[in-house]
Amino acid sequence: KNQVEQSPQSLIILEGKNCTLQCNYTVSPFSNLRWYKQDTGRGPVSLTIMTFSENTKSNGRYTATLDADTKQSSLHITASQLSDSASYICVVTFASGGYQKVTFGTGTKLQVIP
Amino acid sequence: DVKVTQSSRYLVKRTGEKVFLECVQDMDHENMFWYRQDPGLGLRLIYFSYDVKMKEKGDIPEGYSVSREKKERFSLILESASTNQTSMYLCASRTGTRNSPLHFGNGTRLTVT
């Protein structure tokens, strides 16, 4: 069964600190992995995409890694800001029946406090 | 920027009512999707459409139907709302290009009483 598991479920950190969110998946055949940020009351927005051949990719203070062998990804947030408070969702795309389909993780809820 | 607009942010309906959720995107995207989001379950796909008048069942289609009469508009229909359909509903669209991202609306929080 195609699954995406994220940890931790929730996290509270002090402003200015770093944190790392984890994503493990069993999806196959793998096409790509995206991290989305969902602010409260808003729809998710894509932060970064990782394809099979990519190990690391940065988008400002966000750095995503991918280990396709162990089927693990992480999202590292550097020097956190209050605006980073949100849910972060790991989404894995796979090929099925001629379509590209996605499986969503349940998200990590991050709260950055002053 | 892609804009995906959902017609209502909050809806309260009674059990048995017919409910229409509307979604419009302004970027000529071929693909449109309806998800529901529940705590601890993540986003689950209800229906999707790859073209006008075309629809495919997702993972949890029971109790729902959809309509796509125009490319920019994708409607979700609850024929007879039930309390277990109380949820956050998210519409999304994307191009047909491989690896393109989903663009989401801001959601409709539906409460069925």
Interface residues (C-beta under 8 A of the other chain):
Chain A: V4 S31 N32 R34 Y36 G41 R42 G43 P44 V45 S46 I49 T51 I89 V91 T93 Y99 Q100 V102 F104 G105 T106 G107
Chain B: V4 G40 L41 G42 L43 R44 L45 Y50 E56 L90 A92 R98 N99 P101 L102 F104 G105 N106 G107
